[in-house]
Amino acid sequence: MSQLSEHSPVARLAALVQGVVWEADPQTQRATFVSSWVEPLLGFTPHEWMSTPHLWVSRLHPEDRDRVLASHARSLETGEPTSVEYRFLAAGGRTVWVRDLVTPLLEGGRVVALGGVMLDITAERAQQDALAAALGRFEKVFEASPMGMALVGTSGEMQHANAAFGAVVGATLETVFPAGDPAHAGLWTVPAQLGILQAALNAGAAVHDLHAQWRRTDGEVRDVLLSAESLDPEAGVALLMVRDVTARFQAEARLRASERRFRALVQRSSDLLTVISPSGKVRYASPAMQAVLGHDEEEALGEQVLNYMHPDEHAAIRAEFAKAVFGGPGATSRLTSRFRRRDGQYRWLEWVATNLLDDPDVQGMVMNSRDVTDWVLSEQALKESRRTFEVLFEASPDGVMLVDFAGEMPILKCNEVAARMKGYAPEELIGKSTYVALPNGEALLADPAANEAFRTRVREAGTLRFEAEHLRRDGSIYPVEINLALVTLQGREMLLSVERDISERRAAEAALQASQARLLSSEKLAGLGRLTAGLAHEINTPLAATLNELHEATRLAQEYRDSVGHPEVTDDDHREIARELATSLDAAQRNLSRIGDFIRKIRGHTRDTVSERRTFDAVAGVEDTLTMLAHEARAAKVNLLFERPREGVTLQGEPGRLTQVVTNLVVNAIHACPPGANVTVRFGQQAGARTLEVEDTGSGIPEDVLPRIFEPMFTTKEVGKGTGLGLSIIHDIVTGHFGGEILVDTRLGQGTTFTVTFPGLAPFTGKAAVQVAPGVESG
C-alpha cells in the first residue's frame, strides 16, 4: 500500500485526532502512514517513524512486547478490531502508556492493511495506579490490623470484617445483633451491653471502649473492648472495632510464665548476657560465657570485665560504658570490641549496655554481647578490597574513568593518567562531560538522537572496544584505544572507560607503512608489504598486551616478596596477590597463543605460495588470505566480508596462485571503495563450474577504462601507487594456470563484481557467513 501524503484529506483529517493515527502493511509491519501527532506524543517525526525499520516493535516495552504482538496477530487472524494497552519507549527516555485501537482493513475478505489510533493514557494510568495503590493500602491496613474491625449496619448486619475480627469471635458472623428473643443474644453474655451498642448505632453516636463479654462460637467467653463510629449516617453504616482484653485478667499468670521463659531463654541463648557493677565487676554471667569465650560463668563472677577485653580498646570501652552509667535509668551504650577467649584468641563482640541500676531486681548494668567476628572480618576484607581497587585504579598505566551514563555523561572519577592524557588535573576533569575529549563533542551533546543511539549500542553490547581520535585541552588531537564496560553501581548505570594513548603505536605503524611504501617497486613487493603490515598489526596488539600483563606480573611478584614476613599481611592477602599474578600470567599466555596461531597461519600461507600443483582446500586458502588483508581493510575503513560455504571447495593447482588472485582482486576492491563500503568474497557455481566472486560497493569502473583493465602496465592510479600488472597477472593465472576465465560486471557509482570461473564441479551446498579474522566480518 502506498504511503499517504501529509497534505491529503485523510492526513489532514487524521491530524485532528489527538492521538497517533497509523497504518501499516500486515505482512512486513512497516508503517505506511502515521499522523503528525506522533511527534508531540512519542517524540518521533513521521519520517523517522516510516523510514526506520521495525521502529515500533523495537520501542515496545520488553515486558509488554509479546502480549502486544500476540494481540496484533490475533487481529490479523480473525479480522476483528482489538484494543490493547501497553508501554511505549518514547524518544528522550520517556515511557508512555498508550491505548492502541487496532482495526484490520479488509478487501475481498483479506486483510490488506492494519490501521489504528494510539491514545496517550499515561495520566489515566497514573491516576488508576494511584487510586489502586490507595485502595490497596487501605485494604492492607484494614486486613492486617491486629484490632478486629468490621463494617456493620444499624441493624447489626455484617458487611465486611477483617481476619482479626473473625479471630475474636471464632467464625464469620452474619449479624452482630441477635434476631428474635434478646435472651438468645448469640455473642452477648450480658444483654444490657448489647442494648448500649445498639442504641448508640441507631442514634448515630460514637462508642468508645465499651466493655463486654462475648461468647465465641467454640463456647469460650472472652472479655472485649468495643468502639463504634458512624461512617455514613444516611446509609446506616458504622465501623465496629473490637479488642480482646482477656489477657488483662491473666496478666499475673502471664507475667510469671514470661519470667520462667525469660530465664530459660537466658540460660540457653547463644548471646552472652552479663550484669556488671558500675565499677566494672561481673555480678552475673549467662552460660553462653563458656560457648562464646571459653570461660566458666562461675569463675567470671567478681572479675573486672576489662580483663576480658583487648587492652588497646580499654579507653574507648570506658568512655562508651560511662555514657550508660551516667545517662540515668534506661540509658544505653553500644560498641563493637575484641574479647579474649580462654585460649588467648580474640573474638569481635557487639555489646549493648543498659542502665538498670535503679531496678531492685537487677541493680546493675545489663550487658548483652553477640559474637560478630565473621561479620567484622568480612567488613575488613571488603574495606581492603576497596583499598586495593583504589590503588589499582590510581596505579593503572592506562587512563581509567567512571562516567555517569545518564544526561551529559559527566565524569565522576578519574585517575591521574586519564586526566594528564587530556591535559587536565583530575579535579578539573571531574564533573565535566566525557564529550569534552571528543573533537565534535559539542555537536554530539546537542544531538539527542546520537546520544541515544550510543547508549543503545552500549546497552546491547555490554562492552565495547574501539579506537578513536580525542581532543586535548590545548586543542591537539591524539589517537586513543578505548575499552568501555557498562556497570551498575548503587542502582545507577555507570560507564567504566579504560583508555590508552596509542600515538606511539600509530607513529610506529605510520613509519612502518612509509617504509613499506618505499619498498613496493613491483606488484609482488606491494603484496608482501600489505601482508607485512597486517602481520605487524596482528602481532603488535597482543604483544603489547602481553608486555603490559608481564609488567603487572612483575609488580605483583615484587609486592609478594616485599610482603613476606610483614606482620600485617595475612595468608588471604598472599592468596589475593597470587590470584592476581595468575590472572596476569594467564592473560599473557592467551595473548602469546593468539600470536602463535597467527604465525602458524602465516607459515601455512607461506608454504602454499611455493607448493606444486595439487588438490587443495580453496576455502582455507581464501580464509587465510583475507586474514592477511584484514589490516588494510580496517585502515581504509572498509568492511571485508567472507561468505564461507558450509562444505568445502577443492581446486587443482598451486595454492599460492589462488592467493595472488584473491589478494589482487580484494586490494583493488578496497582501493575502489569509500569508507563504510563493503567488499564481499564468496564461492558459488554457474553452469556446472565452481566460481569465486569478489564484489565491492565502490565507485565502479568507467566505460572508457573497462576494455583495458587486463592490459599489462595499464593503471588509473597515481604514479607510485600501482604498477598496472595486477589484473594482467591474475588474468594469466586464471586462464593459464587454472584453465578458467575471469569476468567483470560493473556499475558506475554502485560497485564492481569480478567472477573467476574454475573448470569442473566442486562440492558446494550454499553459504554460511562467518567472521574468519579480525576485521573480516559476517556477510
C-alpha positions in Angstrom: 0.0 0.0 0.0 1.4 3.4 -0.9 2.2 6.0 1.7 -0.4 8.8 2.2 0.7 12.3 1.6 0.7 14.5 4.7 -1.4 17.0 2.7 -4.0 14.5 1.6 -7.6 14.9 3.1 -7.1 11.7 5.1 -3.9 13.0 6.6 -5.5 16.4 7.4 -8.4 14.6 9.0 -6.1 12.3 11.0 -4.2 15.3 12.3 -7.5 16.4 14.0 -7.5 13.3 16.2 -5.5 13.9 19.4 -3.7 10.6 19.0 -1.4 8.8 16.7 -3.4 7.6 13.7 -1.4 5.0 11.8 -1.5 2.4 9.1 0.9 -0.5 8.5 1.5 -3.3 6.0 0.2 -6.5 7.6 3.0 -8.7 6.2 6.1 -6.5 6.7 4.6 -4.5 9.7 6.2 -1.4 8.0 4.4 1.8 8.6 2.7 3.2 5.5 1.1 6.2 7.3 1.4 8.0 10.6 -0.3 11.2 11.6 1.7 14.3 12.8 0.6 13.6 16.4 3.4 11.0 16.6 6.0 13.7 17.2 4.4 15.6 20.2 3.2 12.3 21.8 6.1 9.9 21.1 9.0 12.2 20.1 9.5 10.8 16.5 8.8 12.6 13.3 6.5 10.9 10.8 9.5 10.5 8.5 11.5 8.7 11.3 8.5 6.5 12.1 8.0 5.3 8.5 11.6 5.2 7.3 13.2 3.4 10.3 12.7 -0.4 10.0 11.0 -2.1 12.9 10.9 1.2 15.0 7.5 0.4 16.6 8.5 -3.1 17.6 11.9 -2.1 18.9 10.3 0.6 21.2 7.7 -1.7 22.8 8.4 -2.1 26.5 10.2 -5.5 26.9 7.6 -6.6 29.5 4.7 -5.8 27.1 6.2 -6.8 23.7 5.0 -10.4 23.5 1.5 -9.6 24.7 1.1 -6.7 22.2 2.5 -8.7 19.2 0.1 -11.6 20.1 -2.8 -9.2 20.2 -1.9 -7.8 16.7 -1.5 -11.4 15.4 -5.0 -12.3 16.7 -6.5 -9.3 15.0 -4.8 -10.2 11.7 -6.0 -13.8 12.1 -9.7 -13.0 13.0 -10.1 -9.7 11.2 -11.7 -8.3 14.3 -10.7 -4.9 15.8 -8.8 -5.1 19.1 -7.8 -2.7 21.8 -4.6 -3.2 23.7 -2.8 -1.0 26.3 1.0 -1.1 26.7 4.1 0.9 27.5 6.0 2.5 24.6 9.6 3.8 25.0 9.3 7.3 23.5 12.2 9.4 22.4 14.2 11.1 25.1 14.0 8.2 27.6 10.3 8.7 28.3 7.9 5.8 28.9 4.4 6.5 27.6 1.3 4.4 28.3 -0.8 4.1 25.1 -4.2 2.5 24.2 -3.9 1.1 20.7 -7.2 0.7 18.9 -6.3 -1.7 16.0 -8.6 -2.3 13.1 -7.8 -4.7 10.2 -8.7 -3.2 6.8 -10.3 -5.9 4.6 -10.7 -6.1 0.9 -12.5 -9.2 -0.5 -12.3 -10.9 2.9 -8.5 -10.5 3.0 -6.6 -8.2 5.4 -4.7 -5.7 3.3 -3.7 -3.3 6.0 -3.7 -2.7 9.7 -4.9 0.7 10.9 -5.4 2.2 14.3 -5.2 5.0 16.8 -2.7 5.2 19.6 -4.0 7.4 22.5 -1.8 8.7 25.3 -3.3 7.2 28.5 -0.2 7.9 30.7 -2.1 10.3 33.0 -5.1 8.0 33.1 -2.9 5.0 34.1 -1.1 7.1 36.7 -4.5 8.0 38.3 -5.7 4.4 38.2 -2.4 3.3 39.7 -2.6 5.9 42.4 -6.2 5.0 43.2 -5.5 1.3 43.2 -2.5 1.9 45.4 -4.6 4.0 47.9 -7.3 1.3 47.9 -4.7 -1.3 48.3 -3.0 0.5 51.2 -6.4 0.9 52.9 -7.3 -2.7 52.3 -3.9 -3.9 53.6 -4.3 -1.7 56.7 -7.8 -3.0 57.3 -6.9 -6.6 56.7 -3.5 -6.5 58.5 -4.7 -4.6 61.5 -4.3 -6.6 64.8 -7.5 -5.0 66.0 -10.7 -6.6 65.0 -12.6 -4.3 62.5 -15.9 -4.7 60.8 -18.4 -2.6 58.8 -21.9 -3.1 60.2 -25.4 -1.7 59.5 -27.5 -0.1 62.2 -29.5 -3.3 62.4 -26.2 -5.2 63.1 -25.8 -7.0 59.8 -22.1 -7.6 58.9 -20.9 -6.1 55.6 -17.2 -6.8 55.9 -14.8 -7.9 58.6 -11.1 -8.5 58.8 -9.3 -11.6 59.9 -8.6 -10.2 63.4 -12.4 -9.7 63.9 -13.0 -13.3 62.9 -10.3 -14.5 65.3 -12.1 -12.8 68.2 -15.5 -14.3 67.5 -14.1 -17.6 66.3 -16.1 -17.5 63.0 -17.6 -15.3 60.3 -20.9 -13.6 61.5 -23.9 -12.6 59.6 -25.1 -10.1 62.2 -23.8 -8.6 65.5 -27.3 -8.3 66.8 -29.3 -11.4 67.5 -32.6 -11.9 65.8 -35.8 -12.6 67.8 -35.7 -13.1 71.6 -32.9 -10.9 73.1 -32.5 -13.6 75.7 -30.8 -15.6 72.9 -28.2 -13.0 72.4 -25.7 -15.0 70.4 -22.3 -13.3 71.1 -23.6 -11.3 74.0 -23.5 -12.9 77.5 -24.8 -9.7 79.0 -27.9 -8.3 77.0 -27.5 -4.9 78.6 -24.2 -4.4 76.9 -25.9 -5.3 73.5 -28.5 -2.6 74.2 -25.9 0.1 74.8 -24.2 -0.6 71.5 -27.4 -0.9 69.5 -28.8 2.3 70.9 -25.7 4.2 70.1 -25.6 2.9 66.5 -29.3 3.8 65.9 -28.6 7.3 67.2 -25.5 7.7 65.0 -23.4 8.3 68.1 -19.9 7.0 68.8 -19.0 4.4 71.4 -15.5 4.2 72.9 -14.1 1.2 74.8 -17.4 -0.4 75.8 -16.5 -3.4 77.9 -18.5 -6.6 77.0 -18.2 -10.3 77.3 -18.6 -12.3 74.0 -19.1 -15.9 73.8 -17.1 -17.3 70.8 -18.6 -19.9 68.6 -16.5 -22.5 70.3 -18.2 -21.6 73.6 -15.2 -19.7 75.2 -16.1 -16.4 76.8 -13.8 -13.5 76.1 -13.5 -10.0 77.5 -13.6 -7.4 74.8 -13.5 -3.6 74.4 -15.8 -2.3 71.7 -15.6 1.0 69.9 -18.0 2.2 67.2 -18.1 5.2 64.9 -20.8 6.1 62.4 -19.3 6.3 58.8 -22.4 7.1 56.8 -25.4 8.0 58.9 -27.7 8.2 55.9 -26.8 4.7 54.8 -26.6 3.4 58.3 -23.0 2.1 58.1 -20.7 2.1 61.1 -17.2 0.9 61.8 -17.1 -1.5 64.7 -13.7 -2.2 66.4 -13.1 -4.9 68.9 -10.0 -5.7 71.1 -9.7 -8.9 73.0 -8.6 -7.8 76.6 -9.0 -11.2 78.2 -5.2 -11.1 78.7 -5.6 -8.3 81.2 -7.2 -10.7 83.6 -4.5 -13.2 83.1 -1.6 -10.7 83.4 -0.2 -12.1 86.6 -0.2 -15.6 85.3 1.4 -14.5 82.0 4.0 -12.5 83.9 5.1 -15.5 85.9 5.2 -17.6 82.8 7.1 -14.9 81.0 9.6 -14.8 83.8 10.1 -18.5 83.6 10.5 -18.3 79.8 13.0 -15.5 80.1 15.2 -17.4 82.5 15.1 -20.4 80.1 16.0 -18.2 77.1 18.9 -16.6 79.0 20.2 -19.9 80.1 20.0 -21.3 76.5 20.7 -18.2 74.4 23.8 -18.1 72.2 24.2 -14.4 73.2 26.3 -13.6 76.3 24.3 -11.8 78.9 26.2 -10.3 81.9 25.3 -8.0 84.8 28.1 -5.5 85.5 28.5 -3.2 88.5 29.2 0.5 87.9 32.9 -0.2 88.7 33.0 -2.9 86.0 32.8 -6.1 88.2 30.9 -9.1 86.8 27.9 -9.9 89.0 26.2 -12.4 86.7 27.2 -14.2 83.5 25.0 -16.5 81.5 26.1 -20.0 80.4 26.9 -18.6 77.0 30.1 -17.4 78.6 31.5 -20.9 78.1 30.4 -21.2 74.5 31.5 -17.7 73.4 34.7 -17.1 75.3 35.5 -20.5 76.8 35.4 -19.2 80.4 33.3 -20.7 83.2 30.5 -18.3 84.2 31.0 -19.0 87.9 34.7 -18.2 87.6 33.9 -14.9 86.0 31.9 -13.6 89.0 33.7 -10.7 90.7 36.2 -10.4 87.8 36.9 -7.0 86.2 35.1 -7.1 82.8 38.0 -5.2 81.2 40.2 -8.2 81.9 38.4 -10.0 79.1 38.8 -7.1 76.6 41.6 -6.1 74.4 44.0 -3.6 76.2 44.2 -1.3 73.2 40.4 -0.6 73.4 40.1 -0.1 77.2 39.9 3.7 76.9 37.1 3.6 74.2 35.2 1.0 76.2 35.3 3.1 79.5 34.1 6.2 77.6 31.2 4.3 76.0 30.3 2.4 79.2 30.2 5.7 81.1 27.5 7.1 78.8 25.1 4.4 80.0 26.2 4.6 83.7 25.8 8.3 83.9 22.9 8.6 81.5 20.4 7.6 84.1 17.9 4.7 84.2 17.3 3.0 80.9 20.3 4.7 79.2 22.2 2.5 76.7 25.5 2.5 75.0 26.8 0.3 72.2 30.2 -0.7 70.9 31.9 -3.5 69.0 35.2 -4.5 70.5 37.6 -7.5 71.0 37.1 -10.0 73.8 39.8 -12.5 74.8 38.9 -16.2 74.8 40.4 -18.6 77.3 42.7 -20.0 74.6 44.2 -16.4 74.1 42.4 -15.8 70.8 40.3 -12.6 70.4 36.7 -12.5 69.1 34.8 -9.5 68.0 31.7 -8.9 70.1 29.0 -6.3 69.6 27.6 -5.4 73.0 24.9 -3.2 74.3 25.0 -1.9 77.9 21.7 -0.9 79.6 21.5 1.1 82.8 19.2 -0.9 85.2 20.9 0.3 88.4 17.6 1.5 89.8 15.8 -1.7 89.1 15.6 -3.5 92.5 15.7 -6.9 90.8 18.9 -6.1 88.8 20.8 -3.2 90.4 23.5 -3.3 87.7 24.4 -2.6 84.1 23.0 -5.3 81.8 25.4 -6.1 79.0 24.1 -8.1 76.1 27.0 -9.3 73.8 26.9 -11.1 70.5 29.8 -12.7 68.6 30.1 -10.8 65.2 33.6 -11.9 64.4 32.7 -13.2 60.9 30.8 -10.0 60.0 33.7 -7.8 61.2 36.2 -9.8 59.3 34.0 -9.6 56.2 33.8 -5.8 56.6 37.5 -5.6 57.0 38.1 -7.7 53.9 35.6 -5.5 51.9 37.4 -2.4 53.0 40.7 -3.9 52.0 39.3 -4.9 48.6 38.1 -1.4 48.1 41.5 0.0 49.1 43.1 -2.5 46.6 40.8 -1.3 43.9 41.6 2.3 44.6 45.3 1.5 44.4 44.9 -0.3 41.1 42.7 2.5 39.8 45.3 5.1 40.5 48.3 3.0 39.6 47.0 1.8 36.3 49.2 2.7 33.3 46.0 3.3 31.3 43.6 6.2 31.8 40.6 5.0 33.9 37.4 6.9 34.2 34.0 6.2 35.8 31.2 8.1 34.0 27.6 8.6 34.8 25.7 7.0 31.9 22.7 9.5 32.2 22.3 13.0 30.9 25.5 14.6 29.5 27.5 11.7 30.9 29.6 13.6 33.5 32.9 12.1 34.7 32.5 11.0 38.3 36.0 9.7 38.9 39.3 9.5 37.0 42.9 8.6 37.7 45.9 10.8 37.1 46.8 9.1 33.8 43.3 9.8 32.3 43.4 13.5 33.4 47.0 14.1 32.2 46.3 12.4 28.9 43.6 15.0 28.2 45.6 17.9 29.6 43.8 18.4 32.9 44.3 17.8 36.6 41.9 15.2 38.0 39.9 17.7 40.0 39.4 19.8 36.9 38.2 16.9 34.8 35.7 15.5 37.3 32.2 16.9 36.7 32.9 17.6 33.0 31.0 15.7 30.3 33.0 12.9 28.8 32.3 14.6 25.5 34.9 17.2 26.4 37.5 14.9 25.0 35.8 14.5 21.6 36.7 16.8 18.7 32.9 17.0 17.9 31.8 16.8 21.5 29.6 19.9 21.4 27.7 18.7 18.3 27.2 15.3 19.8 25.9 16.8 23.1 23.4 18.9 21.0 22.1 15.7 19.2 19.8 13.6 21.5 19.4 11.0 18.7 23.2 10.4 18.6 23.4 10.2 22.4 20.5 7.7 22.5 22.0 5.6 19.7 25.3 5.4 21.6 23.6 4.4 24.8 21.5 1.8 22.9 24.7 0.4 21.3 26.5 0.2 24.7 23.5 -1.5 26.4 23.2 -4.1 23.7 26.9 -4.9 23.6 27.7 -4.5 27.4 31.3 -3.9 26.5 32.9 -2.1 23.5 36.4 -1.8 22.3 37.4 0.6 19.6 39.9 3.3 18.5 39.1 7.0 18.2 40.5 10.4 18.0 40.5 12.5 21.2 40.9 16.2 21.9 43.4 17.5 24.4 42.8 20.7 26.4 45.3 22.6 24.2 43.4 21.6 21.1 45.7 18.9 19.8 44.3 15.6 18.6 45.7 12.3 19.6 44.7 8.7 18.9 43.3 6.5 21.7 42.3 2.9 22.2 39.1 2.7 24.3 37.6 -0.1 26.3 34.1 0.5 27.6 32.0 -1.6 30.1 28.5 -0.8 31.3 28.2 -1.5 35.1 25.5 -0.8 37.7 26.7 0.7 41.0 24.3 1.5 43.8 21.4 1.2 41.3 22.9 3.7 38.8 24.2 2.9 35.3 27.9 3.8 35.1 30.3 3.6 32.2 33.8 2.3 33.0 36.2 3.7 30.4 39.8 2.4 30.1 41.8 4.5 27.6 45.3 4.1 26.2 47.1 6.8 24.2 48.3 5.0 21.1 50.2 7.9 19.5 53.5 6.0 19.6 51.9 2.9 18.2 50.2 4.9 15.4 53.6 6.6 14.7 55.3 3.2 14.5 52.6 1.9 12.2 52.9 5.0 10.1 56.7 4.7 9.9 56.3 1.0 9.0 53.8 1.9 6.3 56.1 4.6 4.9 59.0 2.1 4.9 56.8 -0.4 3.1 55.7 2.1 0.5 59.4 2.7 -0.4 59.9 -1.0 -0.9 56.8 -1.5 -3.2 58.7 -1.4 -6.5 56.7 -4.2 -8.0 53.3 -5.8 -7.6 54.8 -8.8 -5.8 56.6 -6.5 -3.3 53.4 -4.4 -2.9 51.5 -7.6 -1.9 54.3 -8.5 0.5 54.1 -5.0 2.1 50.4 -5.4 2.7 50.9 -8.8 4.4 53.8 -7.3 6.5 51.6 -4.5 7.7 48.8 -6.9 8.7 51.4 -9.2 10.3 52.8 -6.3 12.4 49.4 -5.1 13.5 48.1 -8.6 14.4 51.3 -9.4 16.3 51.9 -5.9 17.9 48.5 -5.7 19.5 48.6 -8.9 21.5 52.4 -8.4 22.1 51.8 -5.0 23.7 49.0 -6.5 25.8 51.4 -9.3 26.8 54.1 -6.8 27.8 51.5 -5.0 30.0 50.4 -8.2 31.7 54.1 -9.2 32.3 54.8 -5.8 33.7 51.8 -6.2 36.1 53.0 -9.8 36.9 56.5 -8.4 37.8 54.9 -5.8 40.0 52.8 -8.4 41.8 55.8 -10.7 42.3 57.7 -7.8 43.9 54.7 -7.0 46.0 54.6 -10.6 47.1 58.3 -10.6 48.0 58.0 -7.3 49.9 55.0 -8.7 51.9 56.7 -11.9 53.0 57.1 -11.8 56.8 55.2 -8.5 57.1 53.1 -8.7 60.3 50.0 -7.0 58.8 49.9 -9.2 55.7 47.8 -12.3 56.0 47.6 -15.5 54.1 44.5 -14.2 52.4 46.5 -11.2 51.2 49.1 -13.5 49.8 46.4 -15.6 48.1 44.9 -12.5 46.6 48.3 -11.4 45.2 48.8 -14.9 43.9 45.4 -14.9 42.2 46.1 -11.5 40.5 49.5 -12.8 39.4 47.9 -15.9 38.0 45.4 -13.8 36.2 48.1 -11.6 34.6 50.1 -14.7 33.5 47.0 -16.4 32.1 46.2 -13.2 30.1 49.8 -13.1 28.8 49.7 -16.7 27.8 46.4 -16.2 25.9 47.9 -13.3 24.0 51.0 -15.3 23.1 48.8 -18.2 22.0 47.0 -15.7 19.7 50.3 -14.6 18.2 51.3 -18.3 17.8 48.1 -19.1 16.0 48.6 -16.2 13.7 52.2 -17.1 12.9 51.1 -20.7 12.2 48.6 -19.3 9.6 51.4 -17.2 8.1 53.7 -20.2 7.9 51.0 -22.3 6.2 50.2 -19.4 3.9 54.0 -19.1 3.0 54.4 -22.8 2.3 51.3 -22.7 0.0 52.9 -20.0 -2.1 55.8 -22.2 -3.2 53.9 -25.5 -3.4 53.5 -27.6 -6.5 50.2 -28.4 -8.2 47.9 -30.5 -6.0 44.4 -30.7 -4.8 43.9 -28.2 -2.1 41.2 -26.6 0.2 40.3 -23.4 -1.6 38.1 -22.2 1.4 41.0 -22.3 3.8 43.3 -20.6 1.3 40.9 -17.7 0.8 40.3 -17.5 4.6 44.0 -17.2 5.4 44.5 -14.6 2.6 41.7 -12.4 3.9 43.2 -12.7 7.4 46.4 -11.1 5.9 44.4 -8.4 4.2 42.1 -7.5 7.2 44.5 -4.8 8.4 44.4 -3.0 5.0 40.6 -3.1 5.1 40.5 -1.6 8.6 42.9 1.1 7.6 40.6 2.0 4.7 37.5 1.7 7.0 36.0 -0.8 4.5 34.0 -3.8 5.7 35.7 -7.0 4.4 33.2 -9.9 4.3 33.5 -13.6 3.5 30.5 -15.8 2.9 32.0 -19.1 3.9 30.4 -22.2 2.3 29.1 -24.8 4.7 31.0 -27.5 2.9 34.5 -27.5 1.4 35.5 -26.4 -2.1 38.6 -28.0 -3.6 40.7 -26.9 -6.6 43.6 -28.4 -8.6 46.7 -26.2 -8.8 49.2 -24.2 -6.7 47.5 -22.7 -3.6 49.9 -19.7 -3.9 48.4 -18.8 -7.2 44.9 -18.6 -5.7 46.4 -16.4 -3.0 47.7 -14.0 -5.7 44.3 -13.9 -7.4 42.4 -13.2 -4.2 45.0 -10.6 -2.9 44.9 -8.5 -6.1 41.1 -8.6 -6.5 40.4 -7.7 -2.9 43.1 -5.0 -2.7 41.8 -3.4 -5.9 38.2 -3.6 -4.5 39.3 -1.9 -1.2 41.1 0.9 -3.1 37.9 1.5 -5.1 35.7 1.8 -2.0 34.9 4.9 0.2 34.9 4.5 4.0 31.9 2.4 5.1 31.6 0.4 1.9 31.6 -3.4 1.7 34.0 -5.9 -0.1 32.4 -9.4 -0.2 34.1 -12.6 -1.2 32.0 -15.7 -1.9 32.0 -19.1 -3.6 29.3 -20.2 -5.9 28.6 -22.2 -9.1 27.4 -21.4 -12.6 26.5 -24.0 -15.3 28.3 -26.8 -13.5 31.5 -24.8 -12.8 32.7 -23.5 -9.4 33.1 -19.7 -9.1 34.8 -17.2 -6.8 33.3 -13.7 -6.7 34.8 -10.5 -5.3 32.1 -7.9 -5.0 32.5 -4.3 -3.8 30.1 -1.4 -3.3 32.7 1.2 -4.5 32.9 3.7 -7.4 32.7 1.3 -10.3 34.8 1.3 -13.5 34.2 3.9 -16.2 33.2 2.6 -19.6 36.3 4.0 -21.3 38.6 2.2 -18.9 36.8 -1.1 -18.7 38.1 -2.6 -22.0 41.8 -2.1 -20.9 41.7 -3.3 -17.3 43.5 -6.6 -18.2 46.2 -4.9 -20.3 49.8 -5.1 -18.9 51.1 -1.8 -17.5 47.7 -0.1 -17.7 46.6 1.7 -14.5 44.4 4.6 -13.4 46.3 5.0 -10.1 48.7 7.9 -9.3 52.3 7.5 -10.1 54.0 5.3 -7.4 50.7 3.7 -6.3 50.3 1.0 -8.8 52.3 -0.9 -11.5 49.4 -1.9 -13.8 50.5 -5.5 -13.6 47.9 -6.8 -11.0 44.9 -7.6 -13.2 47.1 -8.7 -16.0 48.9 -11.2 -13.8 45.7 -12.7 -12.3 44.2 -12.9 -15.8 47.1 -15.0 -16.8 46.9 -17.2 -13.6 43.2 -17.8 -14.0 43.3 -18.7 -17.7 46.8 -20.3 -17.9 47.2 -22.0 -14.5 43.7 -22.9 -13.6 42.2 -23.1 -17.1 39.3 -20.9 -16.2 38.1 -17.4 -17.0 37.6 -14.0 -15.3 34.7 -11.7 -15.9 33.7 -8.3 -14.6 30.4 -6.7 -14.0 30.4 -3.0 -13.0 28.1 -0.1 -12.5 29.4 3.4 -12.1 28.8 4.7 -8.6 27.4 1.4 -7.4 30.2 -1.1 -7.4 32.0 -3.9 -9.3 32.0 -7.7 -9.2 34.8 -9.9 -10.5 33.8 -13.5 -11.1 36.5 -16.2 -11.5 35.3 -19.4 -13.0 37.2 -22.7 -12.5 36.6 -25.8 -14.6 34.9 -28.8 -13.0 32.3 -29.1 -10.2 33.3 -28.7 -6.5 31.2 -29.7 -3.5 29.0 -26.7 -2.7 25.7 -26.6 -0.7 25.2 -22.9 0.0 26.8 -20.3 2.1 27.2 -19.6 5.8 28.6 -16.2 6.5 31.2 -16.2 9.3 33.9 -13.9 10.6 37.2 -15.5 9.7 39.7 -13.0 11.1 39.8 -9.7 13.0 38.5 -7.1 10.6 36.8 -9.7 8.3 33.1 -9.5 9.3 30.0 -11.5 8.8 28.4 -11.0 5.4 
